[in-house]
Amino acid sequence: MILTNLEIISFNIAFTLSTLSAAGYLSSLLVKRVKLAKISTWILAFAFGSLTVNLLFALINSSVLINPGSRDFLSLCAWSVCAVYLALQFKTKTRVLGAFISPFILLFMIAAAGEASGKSLLPQNLQNWLTTMHLFCVIMGEALFVIASCAGLMFIMQNSLLKNKKLSRTSRLLPSLSDLDRINHICLLGGFPVLSLGIIAGAVFAGISWQSGWLTDPKVIWTFAGWVIYGFLLHQRLAIGWKGYRMAVFSGVAFVFLLLSYGSVRLCFSTLHNFI
C-alpha cells in the first residue's frame, strides 16, 4: 500500500514538473530568453528523476516486465523521450530544442494520467518479456526519431532566418545549424538499430505465438515501411553524405509519414495490435 502511494505521488510530481518545464520552454521562445530554457532543462531533469522513481515503484509493485499497465507504458514513452533529450544536452547545448520536445513529453504524461492505475495494456496471450522488449525498443527508437525530426524543424527555421538575413533575437536564441545537424545524425544513428532490435523481438514472438497471419497485419506492414524509410535516410547520410537542409526536410517528412500511418492503422484497419 505504501509503495503504491509512493508510485502515485512520484507520478504526480513528474506530471507537475513536466507541465512547468513545457511552459518554461515555450515561454523562453516567446520572451526570447535562453535563461528560461536553462531553468526549464533543470525542471525537466527533476521530472525525469521523479518519473524514473515512478517506473521503479511500478516495477516493484507489479509484473511490469511481462504485463505493463497502460499508464506505465505511456509513462515509459515520456521517460524515453526525456532521457534521450537530456542525454543530448551533454553533447550539445541546444536547450531551446526543449520547446519542441517538452510538449511531446507532456502529451504522453497527460495520456498516462487519463489511464486507470493498474489497467493492463496487453491481452493475456501477449504477456511475455519479448513483447515488453519489443515495445520498449520501438518506443526508444521512435523517441530518437521524434528528436531527429524536431532538430530538423529547428534547422529549417534557423536556416530560413539566416538565409533571409533576419538576424533577430529569435535567430540568436536558436541553436547553431551544425549542432542541429549533429543531433539529427546522432538520433538517426541510434534510433535505427534500436528500432531494428524492437522489430526483431516482435517478429520472434509473433512467429512463435501467432505462427501465421501476422506478416500481413497492417501495423506490421506500416512499421516495416517506416523502418525502410529511416534505413534509407541513414544510408544516404553515411554512404552518400546527405546532411544539413536536405536531411532536415526528409527527416520531417519521414516523421509525418509515421504519424499518418499510425493514425490510419488505428482508424481504418483491423489489426492484431489493437491494444495500442
C-alpha positions in Angstrom: 0.0 0.0 0.0 2.8 2.4 0.9 4.7 1.6 -2.3 1.5 2.2 -4.3 1.0 5.6 -2.7 4.7 6.4 -3.4 4.2 5.4 -7.0 1.2 7.8 -7.3 3.0 10.6 -5.6 6.1 10.3 -7.8 3.9 10.3 -10.9 2.0 13.4 -9.8 5.3 15.2 -9.1 6.7 14.2 -12.5 3.4 15.4 -14.2 3.6 18.8 -12.4 7.2 19.3 -13.3 6.7 18.3 -16.9 3.9 20.9 -17.2 6.2 23.6 -15.7 9.0 22.6 -17.9 6.9 22.7 -21.1 5.5 26.1 -20.1 9.0 27.4 -19.3 10.5 26.2 -22.6 7.6 27.7 -24.7 7.9 31.0 -22.7 11.6 31.2 -23.5 10.8 31.4 -27.2 8.0 33.9 -26.6 10.1 36.3 -24.5 13.4 35.3 -26.2 15.3 34.5 -23.0 17.6 31.5 -23.1 17.9 31.6 -19.3 14.3 30.4 -19.1 15.2 27.4 -21.2 18.1 26.6 -18.9 15.9 26.7 -15.9 13.3 24.6 -17.7 16.0 22.0 -18.5 16.7 21.6 -14.8 13.0 21.3 -14.1 12.7 18.6 -16.8 15.7 16.8 -15.3 13.9 16.6 -11.9 10.7 15.5 -13.7 12.8 12.7 -15.3 14.1 11.7 -11.9 10.6 11.6 -10.5 9.4 9.6 -13.5 12.3 7.2 -13.0 11.3 6.6 -9.4 7.7 6.1 -10.5 8.6 3.4 -13.0 10.8 1.7 -10.4 7.9 1.6 -8.0 5.8 0.2 -10.8 8.4 -2.5 -11.4 8.3 -3.4 -7.7 4.5 -3.3 -7.4 3.6 -5.4 -10.5 4.9 -7.7 -13.1 5.6 -4.8 -15.4 8.3 -6.7 -17.3 5.7 -9.2 -18.5 2.5 -7.2 -18.4 3.0 -3.4 -18.4 0.0 -1.3 -17.5 -1.4 1.3 -19.8 -0.2 4.2 -17.5 3.2 2.6 -17.2 3.5 2.2 -20.9 2.7 5.9 -21.6 4.9 7.0 -18.7 7.7 5.0 -20.3 7.1 6.8 -23.6 7.5 10.1 -21.8 10.6 8.8 -19.9 12.2 7.6 -23.2 11.9 11.0 -25.0 13.0 12.8 -21.9 16.0 10.5 -21.4 17.2 10.9 -25.0 16.8 14.7 -25.0 18.6 15.2 -21.6 21.4 12.9 -22.8 21.9 15.1 -25.8 22.4 18.0 -23.5 25.8 16.5 -22.5 26.9 16.7 -26.1 25.3 19.9 -27.3 23.9 23.0 -25.5 20.8 23.1 -27.6 18.5 23.9 -24.7 15.9 25.7 -26.7 15.2 22.4 -28.6 13.2 21.6 -25.4 10.5 23.9 -26.7 9.8 21.4 -29.4 10.5 18.2 -27.3 8.7 19.1 -24.0 5.2 19.3 -25.5 5.6 15.7 -26.7 6.6 14.6 -23.2 3.7 16.5 -21.6 1.2 14.9 -24.1 2.4 11.4 -23.0 2.1 12.4 -19.4 -1.5 13.7 -19.9 -2.4 10.5 -21.7 -0.9 8.5 -18.9 -2.8 10.5 -16.3 -6.0 9.6 -18.1 -5.4 5.9 -17.7 -6.5 4.0 -14.6 -3.7 2.8 -12.3 -3.3 -1.0 -12.7 -5.1 -1.2 -16.0 -3.4 -3.9 -18.1 -2.0 -2.9 -21.6 -1.5 -6.3 -23.1 -4.1 -9.1 -23.5 -3.4 -12.4 -21.8 -2.0 -14.1 -24.8 0.6 -11.3 -25.4 2.0 -11.1 -21.8 5.6 -12.1 -22.4 9.1 -10.5 -21.8 9.7 -10.5 -25.6 6.6 -8.3 -26.1 7.8 -5.9 -23.4 11.2 -5.8 -25.0 9.6 -5.2 -28.4 7.5 -2.3 -27.0 10.4 -0.7 -25.2 12.8 -0.8 -28.1 10.2 0.5 -30.5 9.5 3.4 -28.1 13.1 4.3 -27.7 13.8 4.1 -31.4 10.8 6.3 -32.2 11.7 8.7 -29.4 15.1 9.2 -31.2 13.3 9.8 -34.5 11.0 12.4 -32.8 14.0 14.3 -31.6 15.7 14.0 -35.0 12.6 15.5 -36.6 12.4 18.3 -34.1 16.0 19.1 -34.7 15.3 19.1 -38.4 12.4 21.5 -37.9 14.6 23.9 -36.0 17.3 23.6 -38.6 14.8 24.7 -41.3 13.7 27.6 -39.2 17.2 28.7 -38.4 18.4 28.2 -42.0 15.5 30.4 -43.2 16.3 33.2 -40.8 19.9 33.2 -41.7 19.3 32.9 -45.5 16.9 35.9 -45.4 19.4 37.7 -43.1 16.8 38.1 -40.3 19.4 38.1 -37.5 16.9 38.9 -34.8 17.0 37.8 -31.2 15.0 34.7 -32.2 17.7 33.5 -34.6 20.4 34.1 -31.9 18.3 32.1 -29.4 18.1 29.0 -31.7 21.0 26.5 -31.7 23.6 26.6 -34.5 23.0 24.7 -37.7 25.9 22.5 -37.0 24.6 21.5 -33.6 21.1 20.7 -35.0 22.6 18.7 -37.8 24.7 16.8 -35.3 21.6 16.0 -33.2 19.8 14.7 -36.3 22.8 12.5 -37.1 23.1 11.1 -33.6 19.4 10.3 -33.3 19.2 8.6 -36.7 22.4 6.6 -35.9 21.0 5.5 -32.6 17.3 5.2 -33.5 17.6 2.8 -36.4 19.4 -0.1 -34.6 17.2 0.2 -31.5 14.0 0.1 -33.7 15.5 -2.8 -35.6 16.0 -4.7 -32.3 12.4 -4.0 -31.3 11.1 -5.3 -34.7 13.2 -8.4 -34.4 11.9 -9.1 -30.8 8.3 -8.6 -32.0 8.9 -10.8 -35.0 10.3 -13.6 -32.9 7.4 -13.5 -30.5 4.8 -13.3 -33.3 6.5 -16.2 -35.2 6.3 -18.4 -32.0 2.8 -17.3 -30.8 0.8 -16.4 -34.0 2.7 -18.6 -36.5 0.8 -17.3 -39.5 -1.2 -14.2 -40.5 0.9 -11.6 -38.6 3.1 -10.7 -41.6 0.1 -9.2 -43.4 -1.1 -7.2 -40.3 -1.4 -3.5 -41.3 0.6 -2.4 -38.2 3.5 -4.7 -39.2 3.4 -3.5 -42.8 3.5 0.2 -41.9 6.1 -0.3 -39.2 8.3 -2.1 -41.7 7.8 0.7 -44.2 8.9 3.2 -41.6 11.9 1.1 -40.8 12.9 1.0 -44.5 12.5 4.8 -44.9 14.7 5.6 -41.9 17.2 2.9 -43.0 17.3 4.7 -46.4 17.9 8.1 -44.7 20.7 6.6 -42.5 22.3 5.1 -45.6 22.1 8.3 -47.5 23.7 10.1 -44.6 26.5 7.7 -44.0 27.2 6.5 -47.6 26.2 9.4 -49.8 26.8 12.3 -47.4 23.4 13.8 -47.1 23.3 16.4 -44.4 22.0 19.8 -43.5 18.8 21.2 -45.0 18.1 18.1 -47.2 18.4 15.7 -44.3 16.3 18.0 -42.1 13.5 18.1 -44.6 13.5 14.3 -45.3 13.6 13.6 -41.5 10.5 15.7 -41.1 8.7 14.1 -44.0 9.6 10.6 -42.6 8.2 11.5 -39.2 4.9 12.9 -40.7 4.6 9.6 -42.6 5.0 7.6 -39.3 2.2 9.8 -37.6 -0.1 9.4 -40.6 0.5 5.6 -40.8 -0.2 5.2 -37.1 -3.4 7.2 -37.3 -4.6 5.5 -40.5 -4.0 2.0 -39.0 -5.8 2.9 -35.8 -8.8 4.4 -37.6 -9.2 2.4 -40.8 -7.8 -1.1 -40.3 -8.4 -4.1 -38.2 -5.1 -5.1 -36.6 -3.6 -7.6 -34.1 -2.1 -4.6 -32.4 -5.4 -3.1 -31.4 -4.3 -2.9 -27.8 -2.1 0.1 -28.6 
